């Protein structure tokens, strides 16, 4: 019997040891709906649909779907923004965000149907970001950027408005810089050359994710980003319960400061 207890103790310790993904609380909201025009739905595993409203929470593994003539803006707690155009479906496969440790951050999304506009937040701000979006024609690697992607002119296009995007498929890899885009014709298997899109084509792409009926949208986004400062620090204990909070109780950083700089400044004072 004596040999049994040490083995049991080791087994219990192994089970209780945390890891960055498994120890997280999967039931906290990681974002919320900032704006909605038309209709959007949460889609359950059994394909049932429940209507989404402005200010509704977004969770890990959520499936969000827009109807025809509709669009939705989601803001995540790291300030990432994503706009889904009509008839688009988003699946949040992975979302790991530690506001005090950029090396921990990682996210995977799937948008197999439809078009979208992406605005990077803190989760993409690391030396080698681990943020990607799986699409019907390839995988898009996020590198602290703004870009549009989706169906256009009978094919699929990726237009980068700021930063740099890595577009990977069975055909290889395309590095797309800000101000340029690529297009995969419907009958082709490889993208055309990376180039500046004509203004008329760019306008046709971006209008699909532009809100035309929502008033004071920029002010609403500004307010939600301000609220995110508190949210991401409060949720951090639920995301990483095994990590010590490096900030004093009740500490709230300036929302205009980047979190790693806040952390470094605080450590320098100690």
Phi, psi and omega per residue, in radians:
X1 nan -0.589 -3.082
X2 -1.071 -0.624 -3.123
X3 -1.237 -0.356 -3.089
X4 -1.263 -0.720 -3.033
X5 -1.134 -0.776 3.078
X6 -1.023 -0.701 3.139
X7 -1.123 -0.706 3.119
X8 -1.129 -0.708 3.132
X9 -1.081 -0.756 3.120
X10 -1.098 -0.717 3.127
X11 -1.096 -0.758 3.138
X12 -1.112 -0.703 3.120
X13 -1.118 -0.679 3.136
X14 -1.111 -0.718 -3.139
X15 -1.165 -0.624 -3.065
X16 -1.458 -0.270 -3.140
X17 -1.105 2.287 -3.094
X18 -1.441 2.803 2.945
X19 -2.350 2.838 -2.970
X20 -1.100 -0.515 -3.129
X21 -1.686 -0.815 -3.008
X22 -1.215 -0.443 -3.064
X23 -1.491 -0.086 -3.078
X24 -1.318 2.631 2.990
X25 -1.376 1.980 -3.065
X26 -1.387 -0.024 -2.987
X27 -1.945 0.221 3.069
X28 -1.594 2.591 3.097
X29 -1.250 2.303 3.137
X30 -1.798 0.016 3.114
X31 -3.036 -3.099 3.089
X32 -2.668 2.842 3.133
X33 -1.383 2.118 -3.113
X34 -1.649 -0.554 -3.127
X35 -2.730 2.648 -3.123
X36 -2.661 2.255 3.000
X37 -2.165 2.128 -3.049
X38 1.617 -2.451 -3.077
X39 -2.179 2.471 3.031
X40 -2.471 2.761 -3.017
X41 -2.440 2.588 2.811
X42 -1.429 2.336 3.111
X43 -1.943 2.102 -3.113
X44 -1.406 2.890 3.126
X45 -0.987 -0.504 3.110
X46 -1.609 0.306 3.030
X47 1.264 0.240 3.039
X48 -1.330 2.543 -3.090
X49 -2.003 2.342 3.046
X50 -2.151 2.317 -3.081
X51 -1.089 2.494 3.068
X52 -1.804 2.511 3.092
X53 -2.181 2.816 3.082
X54 -1.022 2.419 -3.121
X55 1.429 -0.049 3.071
X56 -1.132 2.577 -3.131
X57 -1.363 2.720 3.045
X58 -2.106 2.316 -3.070
X59 -2.035 2.858 2.995
X60 -1.009 2.424 -3.118
X61 1.260 0.148 3.047
X62 -1.122 2.521 2.963
X63 -2.010 2.081 -3.102
X64 -2.009 2.308 -3.084
X65 -2.302 2.372 3.084
X66 -1.770 2.652 3.094
X67 -1.579 -3.138 3.077
X68 -1.105 2.552 3.132
X69 0.971 0.678 -3.101
X70 -2.373 2.810 3.037
X71 -2.729 2.685 -3.099
X72 -2.459 2.477 3.083
X73 -1.982 2.161 3.099
X74 -1.976 2.322 3.040
X75 -2.001 2.154 3.102
X76 -1.532 2.884 -3.024
X77 -1.195 -0.229 3.057
X78 -1.596 0.100 -3.133
X79 1.432 0.063 2.971
X80 -1.065 2.404 3.084
X81 -2.128 2.442 3.057
X82 -2.422 2.272 3.088
X83 -1.893 2.189 3.075
X84 -1.720 2.264 3.075
X85 -1.378 -3.061 -3.126
X86 -1.112 2.641 3.080
X87 0.906 0.773 -3.134
X88 -2.095 2.522 3.135
X89 -2.212 2.253 3.141
X90 -2.012 2.323 2.993
X91 -2.091 2.215 3.113
X92 -1.636 1.684 -3.070
X93 -1.342 -0.666 -3.082
X94 -2.639 2.446 3.066
X95 -2.680 1.806 3.116
X96 -2.106 2.026 -3.066
X97 -2.409 2.056 3.046
X98 -2.014 1.960 -3.090
X99 -1.161 -0.213 -3.135
X100 -1.807 -0.120 -3.041
X101 -2.512 1.572 -3.099
X102 -1.002 -0.517 -3.116
X103 -1.151 -0.285 3.141
X104 -1.427 -0.341 -2.889
X105 -1.357 2.379 -3.101
X106 -2.820 2.495 3.132
X107 -2.671 2.479 3.050
X108 -2.276 2.328 3.095
X109 -2.246 2.715 3.032
X110 -2.196 2.204 3.032
X111 -2.298 1.429 -3.054
X112 -1.381 -0.513 3.139
X113 -2.067 2.428 2.986
X114 1.665 -2.950 -3.087
X115 -2.193 2.744 -3.099
X116 -2.732 2.836 3.094
X117 -2.213 2.214 -3.029
X118 -1.977 2.372 3.060
X119 -2.229 1.961 -3.041
X120 -1.122 2.546 3.035
X121 -2.044 -2.693 -3.063
X122 -1.169 -0.522 -3.057
X123 -1.107 -0.377 3.133
X124 -1.638 -0.078 -3.030
X125 -1.655 1.356 3.022
X126 -2.538 2.954 -3.043
X127 -1.041 -0.761 3.082
X128 -2.232 1.539 -3.074
X129 -1.033 2.447 3.057
X130 -1.924 1.145 3.134
X131 -2.307 2.181 -3.135
X132 -2.512 2.732 3.109
X133 -2.189 2.132 3.084
X134 -1.496 2.237 3.107
X135 -2.098 3.130 -3.119
X136 -1.188 -0.373 -3.050
X137 -2.039 -0.048 3.137
X138 2.862 -3.101 -3.112
X139 -1.925 2.365 -3.129
X140 -1.865 2.108 3.094
X141 -1.608 2.195 -3.058
X142 -1.525 2.344 3.129
X143 -2.331 1.006 3.128
X144 1.055 1.213 -2.896
X145 -2.618 3.080 2.991
X146 -2.242 2.284 3.140
X147 -2.746 2.782 3.050
X148 -2.005 2.519 3.088
X149 -2.569 2.529 3.093
X150 2.732 -2.971 -3.106
X151 -1.327 2.321 3.105
X152 -2.805 2.446 3.082
X153 0.919 0.665 3.104
X154 1.329 0.137 3.126
X155 -2.439 -2.665 -3.139
X156 -2.265 2.346 -3.106
X157 -2.250 2.691 3.020
X158 -2.260 2.101 -3.117
X159 -2.086 2.073 -3.124
X160 -1.702 2.107 3.129
X161 -1.679 -0.307 3.117
X162 -2.811 2.414 3.078
X163 1.570 -2.478 -3.075
X164 -2.597 2.454 -3.138
X165 -2.233 2.433 3.002
X166 -1.786 2.073 -3.089
X167 -1.926 1.988 -3.024
X168 -2.077 2.372 3.091
X169 -2.624 -3.000 3.126
X170 -1.108 -0.344 -3.124
X171 -1.471 -0.207 -3.122
X172 2.236 -2.583 -3.077
X173 -2.277 2.413 3.056
X174 -2.128 2.222 3.060
X175 -1.698 1.964 -3.027
X176 -1.888 2.015 3.131
X177 -1.469 2.912 3.118
X178 -1.007 2.417 3.129
X179 1.599 -0.079 -3.106
X180 -2.240 2.957 -3.142
X181 -2.641 3.013 3.043
X182 -2.280 2.804 -3.118
X183 -2.454 2.329 3.069
X184 -1.915 1.890 3.118
X185 -1.024 2.676 -3.071
X186 -1.011 -0.575 -3.100
X187 -1.658 -0.052 -3.085
X188 -1.732 2.841 3.122
X189 -1.942 -0.103 -3.138
X190 -2.281 2.641 3.134
X191 -1.301 2.768 3.049
X192 -1.378 -3.014 -3.089
X193 -1.169 2.645 3.073
X194 -1.306 2.160 -3.058
X195 -2.767 2.976 3.072
X196 -1.304 2.237 3.112
X197 -1.342 2.558 3.009
X198 -1.045 2.593 -3.091
X199 -0.983 -0.695 -3.099
X200 -1.121 -0.648 3.109
X201 -1.250 -0.723 3.104
X202 -1.066 -0.769 3.138
X203 -1.105 -0.694 3.133
X204 -1.146 -0.574 3.098
X205 -1.247 -0.920 -3.007
X206 -1.220 -0.456 -3.137
X207 -1.151 -0.425 -3.135
X208 -1.171 -0.362 -3.133
X209 -2.119 0.417 3.123
X210 -1.791 2.266 3.116
X211 -1.443 2.203 -3.083
X212 -1.965 -0.234 -3.068
X213 -2.002 -0.135 -3.076
X214 -1.593 2.178 3.137
X215 -1.556 2.597 3.033
X216 0.962 0.660 -3.101
X217 -1.113 -0.743 -3.127
X218 -1.082 -0.666 3.114
X219 -1.169 -0.682 3.100
X220 -1.111 -0.751 3.122
X221 -1.104 -0.742 3.120
X222 -1.036 -0.736 3.135
X223 -1.165 -0.716 3.136
X224 -1.175 -0.647 3.081
X225 -1.125 -0.642 3.081
X226 -1.129 -0.747 3.117
X227 -1.161 -0.522 3.137
X228 -1.092 -0.504 3.134
X229 -1.006 -0.794 3.102
X230 -1.251 -0.745 -3.069
X231 -1.047 -0.852 -3.034
X232 -1.205 -0.465 3.084
X233 -1.396 -0.607 3.087
X234 -1.261 -0.694 -3.120
X235 -1.272 -0.330 -3.072
X236 -1.000 -0.633 3.106
X237 -1.137 -0.495 3.108
X238 -1.452 -0.576 3.127
X239 -1.249 -0.725 -3.076
X240 -2.311 1.242 -3.054
X241 -1.151 -0.310 -3.098
X242 -1.566 -0.083 -3.126
X243 -1.717 2.461 3.078
X244 -1.302 2.383 3.097
X245 -1.293 2.090 -3.087
X246 -1.327 -0.151 -3.116
X247 -1.712 2.656 3.058
X248 -1.131 2.694 3.115
X249 -0.982 2.332 3.106
X250 1.402 0.002 -3.125
X251 -1.217 2.319 3.081
X252 -2.255 2.013 -3.126
X253 -1.260 2.836 3.070
X254 -1.157 2.263 -3.092
X255 -1.109 -0.302 -3.136
X256 -1.516 -0.134 -3.140
X257 -1.585 2.542 3.049
X258 -1.401 2.463 -2.919
X259 -1.074 -0.645 -3.118
X260 -1.173 -0.568 3.083
X261 -1.216 -0.651 3.082
X262 -1.069 -0.794 -3.101
X263 -1.105 -0.783 -3.107
X264 -1.137 -0.710 -3.135
X265 -1.108 -0.714 -3.130
X266 -1.160 -0.713 3.136
X267 -1.143 -0.627 3.141
X268 -1.112 -0.517 -3.136
X269 -1.304 -0.444 -3.042
X270 -1.403 nan nan
